[in-house]
Amino acid sequence: MAFMALFGWVFIPIIILALFFSAITSALLWMTAHSLLVNLLAALLAAGNLLAALGLLRLRKRWKREGRKGPWLLLLAALWEFGAVAFFTLYLIIQPLRFLPENFGVPFTVEDACYGEWEVTAFRYRTPGCVQTEEEIAAWIGVRLTYSPECFTAAGETYLLDEDEPYTVHTVRRESDVRIPETLGQASFEALGIEGRRIRRVTAQTQESTEGRRPLGQDLFFLNDGTVLIYRKGAFFEIKRVE
């Protein structure tokens, strides 16, 4: 109670910020879901501001001819309207909503992100410490993986997971590279073709130790563009969910 009395005020700005970001996220999600309507509104606003700017310039010209005071205020107002026209025009040209990452605003959960059946579809990168041959790497393409609350299966082998914490989720930042514990696996974001500053890594926590023999798919990397990578003995692969 004493702690809350002394430091409870700290939570007030945190709550306000959380509500602010929640409102921004909700607005962006609505705009993404109604992009055609948003584009139409942007076009109408651009046209309306253009007409307003031209009207202000015409009014300014008449005021100057009549010798009235304040034409410079009309000029500033017209420039403001032209700025609004430029803003909405750039929005229509650039279409910034398309740069929002996939599943923007959707909370990341292991259940939604991992559970189900996956298939290895492509080879992505081979680390300098990789001991697999080209033939061994190619053999992983087409292999199926399955993730569930109790276990995960890869290449026909099933691994039971820790009952208390079957999966752990961590954020991997660009400056720290992508590292796999207890192996030679390490790759930079550039080497893996990852854009952005961070990705999510999910690790299946097996009941039996996998030190030195980390199985295919025990580590999953969720990229911002919706791509999912897995790791096996120095090689990174792309996987796709089986519909």
N, C-alpha and C positions, 0 to 999 in steps of 0.2 A: 504494500500500500504506500509506504514511504517513497519507494522508487517511482511509482506512478504519479505521486503528488509532485515530486521534484522534476521528473523527466517526461511526464505524460504529454506535455506540450510538443515534444519532438515529433510525435506521431501525427499531429495536426497537419503540418505541411506535407508529410508523406502521403496522407490520405488525400489531401487536395491535389497533389501531383498525380496520384493514381487515378483519381476521378477525371482529371484533365486529359491524361493520355488515353483513358478509356473512351472519353468523348471523341477525341481525335481519331482513334482507331475505328470507332463505330461509324463516324462520318466517312472515312476513307473506304470502309467496307461497303457502305451504302452507295458511294460514288462508283466503286468498281462493279457492283451488281447492276447499276443503272447507267453504264457508260454512255449509251446512245442518248439518253435524256440529258446527261451532264454536258455532252458535246453540243447538243441543240441549244441548251441554255447558254453555254459559252459563246456560241455563234450569235445568238440573239443579243447578249450583253455587249459583244464586240460591235455589232451593228448599231445598237442603241447609243453606246458611248461615242461612236463615230458621228452619228447624227447630232448628238449633243455638242460635240466639239466644233463641228461645222456651224451649228447654230450660234454658239458663243462667239466664234470668229466673225460671223456676219453681224451679230449684235455689237461687237467691239468696233467694227468698221463704222456702223451707224452712229455709235456714241462719239467716236472721234470726229465724224463729220459734223455732228451737232455741237461739238465742243464740250461735252459732258466730262465730269471727273470720273476717274476709276477705270479707264480702259485696260490698264495693266492688270487689274484684278480679273477681268474677263479673259485676258491672255493666259494668266496662271491657271484659271479654271479650265480653259481649252487644252492647255498642256497636260493637265491632270487627266482629262478625258482621253487624250491621245495615248497617255501612258497606260490607261485601262484597256484601250483598244490593242496596244502592243502586247499586254499581258495575256489577254484572252486569245489573241491570235497565236502567240507562242505556245500557249497551252494546247490549242488545237493542232498545231504542227508537231510538237514534241510528244503529246499524249503521255504525260508523266505517270499515269496510273498503270501503264503496262510494265513499269519498272518495279512495281511492288513484288516482293518475293512470293513464290507459291505458298498457299496456306497462310497468307498474312493475317494476323489477328486471331488465328486459331491456336489455342494453347497446345504445346507439345506434350503428348503423353505416349508412353511406351506402347500402350494397348493399341492406339490408333496408328502409330507410326510403324510398329514392328510386327505385331501379331498377324499370322497368316503364312501363306506359301510364297516363296520367292524363287527366282531363277537367275543364275549367273549368265549375263548376256554379252559382256565384253571385258577385255583386259584393259586396264587403265595405265598402270605404271609399275615399273620394276626398280626396286631400290638397289643401290650399289652392293648391299650385303645379301642380295637374293641368291639362294643356292638352288633354285629350281631351274630346270632346263626349259627351253622353248616348248618342247613336247609336253612336259608336265604342266606348264602354264596353260597351254591350249586345251588340255584334258579337262580343266575345270569349267570351261564354257559349256553351258547347258545343265550344270549340276543344280539340283533343287535344294532349297533350305526351307525349314519351317520353324516358326517361333510361336511359343505359347507360354502361359504363366508358369508352367512346371518344368519345361524342357525346351531345347531347340535341337533340330535335326539337320545335319549337313552331310551330304554325300552318303546317305544311308546309315550314318551313325548318330545315335541319340545321346544327348548330354543332359543329365538332370541338373536343375538349377537350385541355387540356395533358396531355402524356403522363406527366410526373412527378407532377403533382398535379391530377387532373381535378376534384376537388371539395374545398372547404374547409368546415370546420364551426366555427362560433363560437357563443358564448353571448351572447344579448342580454338585458340586465337592464332592469327596469322604469324605473329612474332615468335610463337613457341613451336611452330612446325607440327606435323602430325607424327606422333611417336607411339609405338606399340611396346608396352612393358615386356620385359624378359625376352625380347627378340632383337634382331638387327633391323627391324622395320622403322624407318624414319624417312619422311618426305616433306618437302616444303609445299606451301600452298601453290606456288608457281609451277612446281613439277607436276602436281596433280591437276592443274588447270582449274583451281578453285578461285572464284572471284569473291570479293567481300572480305570482311575482317574476321569472321568467326564462323564456325560450324558446330553442329552437335555430334557428340560421340556417345553411342550406347554400347555398353559392354555386358554380355551375358555372363553372370557370375555362376560358374559351374560348381557343383558340390566337390568334385575331385579336382585336384590341382592340375592345371594344364601348362605348367612352367616348362618352357623349352619345346613344347609341341602344341602351340596354340592352334586350335582347329579353325577351319574355314568358317567365316561368318561369326566368330565369337565377338568381333569388334565391327560395329557398323558406324558409318559416317554419313550424316545427313547434310547434304550441301544445300545452299540457299536456293538453287534453281530446281530443287526437287529430286536431284540425282542422289542415289544411295550407293556408297562404296563399302566393300568389305575387304578383309585382309587375309593373306595366307602366305607365310614363309617368305616375306620380302616382296610379295606381289599384291597389287591392289586391283580389284575387279569391280565392275558395275553390276548391279542387280536390279531386276524389275519385278514388281509384284505380279503373281500369276492370278489372272482374273477367273 
